[in-house]
Amino acid sequence: MPEEKVRKRKGIVHVNHEFCKRCGICVNFCPVKNLEIRHQTLMELERCIACKMCQRYCPDFAIEIEEIDAKAVTTG
């Protein structure tokens, strides 16, 4: 049985898909690889540490980070 990792999720990424042109800049700047582009859609992988690098460097202002209390989220 694989061992599960427990990470502290500190933020939620809100993406305005109408503004996002899927350039990938946010994907490249994310230090925990929380974002990826799948089927022409920017997806959050629920491991945000709320560093706000993606929000800061998004040229389209399509990303907003909501900081949350660090709660344990089980990932596989």
N, C-alpha and C positions, 0 to 999 in steps of 0.2 A: 504494500500500500504506500503510495507516494506521500512524503511528508509535506504538509501544507505550510505555507509561509503566512505570517500575519504582518501586515504593513499598517502603518498609521497614515490614513488618508487625511490630508489637511485642507484640501480644496476640491471644488467641483468646477469643471470647465464648462462654461456656457458658450456655445458657438451660434452666431447668427449666420445661418446657412445662406441667407440672401446676400450677405456682404462677402462671405468667404469665397475666394476664387481658387482655393486649393493649391496655393503656390508651394506649400511645404516648408516655409520658413519656420513656422511654429514647431513642426515636427523635428527639424534640425536643432533648434535651440533647447528643446526640453531635455533636462539632464537625467530624467528617469524614464524617458521614452514612453510617456503617457499618451501621446497622440500618434495617430497614423491615418493615412488616407486609404480607404477601402471603397472600391466601386464608386469613385469620384465623390466620396463623402468623407469629411473629417470626423474621425471617431475618437472618443475618449476611452481609455482603458482602465479608468477608476483607480489610478495610483498617484494622483496629483499631490505634490508636496507644497503647493501654493507659493512657488518661487516667483510666479508671474512673468517669467521670461517669454512665454508664448504671447501673452497679452501685450507686453512691452514692444515686441518686435513685429507684431502683425501689422502689415502695411494697410490693411483694410478695416482695422478696428472691429474685427468680427469676433473677437474673443474677450470674454470677461470671466475673471476668476472669483468665485465665491468662497471665501475662507470659512471653514467649519471647524468645530471642536474636533480635536484628534480622536477619532473613534476607530476601533479595530475593524478592519475589513479583511475578510478571508479571501485570499486569492490562490489559484491553483498552480 
